[in-house]
Amino acid sequence: MAQSLRRSQFVTTYGPGSILEGPEGPKIIPSLDRSGLFGVRRPEDFEITDQRLSQSLLGGAGIVRLPSNAELGETESKYIYNTKRFPSWSLCVRHRILYRKTQGNSRACPQCNELASANDAWSQANRQAIRFVMACPEGHLDDVDWIGVVHQGNSGCTPSFLIWRGGGGALRNITIQCPDCNRSTNLGVAYSRTWRCSGRFPEREPVSGSQPIRSGCNADARILQRGAANLKISEIQTALTIPPRATKLASPAGNFCHSRCPSCC
């Protein structure tokens, strides 16, 4: 399902790497080269020429604006910017199961009945997406390694799902347990401490059919809610361009004079 956004919102709120909440679950906005915008038209067709801004802030790289549906020859209801499913872990509130759907079958939650189709299963998993993600000050963003969080780094146990116990308004009332070895952790404790950052930029990965790319990072990562205001903050740069005065209005040779010009009257 397509979701309508103003182009100005990509500058102030929903730039690449931001999580967009929609009726079909959260999606991450990829970078321009992964957006699918320029499949037919070239980026040069929408270039903004500002050499001073390009040289001072971007090292000579070009500046491009987002095209509208009309400029691409598409109707207003047609989506023109691809998005990617994120996060990949989901929580079934009916069975209190924390799971990650990776198979193309017609089942979402491991304990729920099969659905009519694989598309229905993916849609359900998207709508049940967990509200927590992992982020670091360097801009990296990733799924929470829930299995690693529960087992405190012990990778010998790899369950297919985890059990979500408790609830309420406080995270300390929630316990996540492994069904295989019965190890557990308190979500409030996990939320308050730091974790090793994976170095992932999901917005730079292909939209579909790819494994996450994790390059590692030395910064400390924390568990945050995916809708937190401080998860992604746009860094807005402003520039003022004053055109040269070689215009007919400013040139004496233009023979232009206002009737109340103080230098002539």
N, C-alpha and C positions, 0 to 999 in steps of 0.2 A: 504494500500500500504506500503510495507516494505521500509525502508530507510537505506542505508548503512553507517556505521560509523566504523572508526578504533578503536580498543580496547584501544589504548593510549588516545583517545579523552575522554574516560570515566574518566580518571585521571585528565586531564588538563582542560576540558571544560564541558563535558556532564555527570557529576556525578548525583546521585540520587537527585531529587529536581530541576534539571535544566529543562528548557523549550526548547523542540526541535521543531524547525520550519520545517514544511514539506509541500508537495503539498496538503495534505488533512487537513491542519490546524495545530495549535500548539498542542503538546502533552507534558505531564510531564513525566519524567523518574522516575519510582518508585524505591524503595530500592530493594536490591538483593532478599530478602525473598518474594517480590511481583512480581519479574521479570518473573517467569516461567522458568528460566534457569535450575533449578535443579529438574525438574519433573521426570526425568529418572536417571540421574547421581547424585551422592552425592557431596555436596560441598567439602568433604574431598578429592575427586579425583583431585581437582584443588588447593589444599592448598599450600601456600608458607610458608615454615618453617623458621622462624626468631624469635627465642625466645627473643632476646634483644628488638627488635622492638615491639613485642607483649606485653611484660611485661611493658615496659616503657611508651608506648602510649595508649595501648588498654586494660590495666588491665587484661591481660592474654587471651584475645579473640584471635581467630585465624585470619589469613590473607588468603584471597582467590583471585585468579586471574579469569578474565573472560575467559571462554572457547571459542574456535572458532567454527564456523559451522561444520568444518570437525571433530573436536573432539566429537561433539554431533551427528555425523552421518547425518547432514543436508546439503543440497545444499547451495551454496553461496547466492542464491536468496531468501531463506527461512528466515523469521524473527525468531529470537530466544529470543528476549528480549521484553516483553510486555511494552506498554506505555498506558497512561491514558489521556483522553480528558481534556484539561485545557487551558484557563478558560472556564466556562460554559455559560457566557453571550456572546451574539452575536449582531452585528450591521448590519442591512439591510440598505445599502447605497441608495437603490432605494426608499424606503419609509421612511427613516430616523427614523427607529424604533430600539430601544435597547430592546432586549428580551432574555429570557432564556428558551431554549427548554428542557422540562422535560417529555413530553408525547411521547409515541411510535407511533404516527400517522404519516401521510405523509405530514405534514405541518411544515415548519421551521418558517419563519417570519409570525406573525399573520395576516398580510395584504397581503401576497403573495398567489398566487394560490397553491393548493395542488400539490405535486409532484407525480411521478409514484409509489413510494414506501416509506416505512418508512426509509429504508437505504439511499435513495436519500435525504430525509429530514434531517437526521442526518449529512450526508456529507455536505450539504449546510450550516447547522448551524456551523459545524466545520470550514469550510472555511471562514465564516463570524465572527469568534471569535473576540471579542473586544481586543484591543491592550493594555489595562490597567489591572493591578493586584494590590493587596495590599500586602505589605511585611513589616517586622520589623527587627531590628538588631539581634534578637535572632534566625533568620532563619525561622520564620513562613511565610507562603505564603497562600494567599486565593484570592477568587474572591472579587472584590470590591462590597460592599453592596450598590448597586446603589439606591435601594429604600430608604435605610436609609440615604444615602448622599443627596438625593433630599429632603427628609422630615425632615432632621436634627434631627433624632432620634425619630420622631413621627411615631409610628408603627400602628396608627389607619387606615392608608390607605395602601392597598396592591394591587396596579394595576398589571395587567398581563403583561404590557410592559410599556416602557417610550418613550418619544418623544425626538429625538436628533435634535437640531436646530443649525444652523450656520455651520461654518467650516473654512477652511483656515489653515495657518501655525501656528497660535497662539491659545493656549488652551482657552484664555480668550474670544475668539470669539464664543465659543461653550456653549450653554445652554441646560440643560437636564430638561425636564418638565414632570410632572405627568399628564396623560390624565384625571384622575378622579377628583382630587382636584385643579389642575392647579398650584400647588406649583412647584418651579423651583430652580435650583442652577447653578452657573457658574462653568464650569469645571476647569478653571484656578485657581479660589479660592479654590476649593476642592483639586486640585493637590498640592497647596502650603502649606496646613495645615496638621496637624497630626490627626490621627484617632485611635480609640481603636482597639487593635490587638485581633484577634479571637483565636490565639494560634493553628492554624491549620498546620499540616504537610501533605499535599496531597500525598507526595511520600510514606507515611507509610500506606495509606489506601488501601483496596482491589481495584484492577483495575476496576472492574465492579460490579454493583448491590449493591452499598453501599451509605449511607448518609455521608456527610462530618463530620469529628470528630473535634470538636472545644473545646479545654480545657481551653481557656482563657490565657491571658498574660498581664503583667503589662507594657510592653514596648510600646512605641508609634509606630504606623504603618503609612506608607505613601503610596500614590498612585504612582506607577511607571509604566513605559512602560515595557511590558513583554520581549522586546528585549534589555533592558538596560544592559550595560556591568557590572554594579555594583549590579545587582539583585542577582546573585549567583557567588561568587568568591571561587574557590577551595583553600583549605588550604593544601598545599603540604608539607609533612614531608619527610625528607631524612634520610637515615641511611647507614653507612659504616660498612661492616662486613669484618674483616681481619681473614682469616682462620689460624689455628695453623700451626707452622712450622714443624710439624711431617710428612714431605714428604721425598721421596727418594732423591730429589734434594738437600734439605737442610741438610740431615743427613750425617755425616762423614762415617757412616756404609754402606752407599749406594755405596761407592767406585766410585763416579762419579766425574770426574775432567775434566774441560775444558782445552784445550791445552794452553790457555793463562791465566790460573788462576794465579793471582799474588802471592798467598800464596804457590804455588807449583813450579812455574817456576823461 
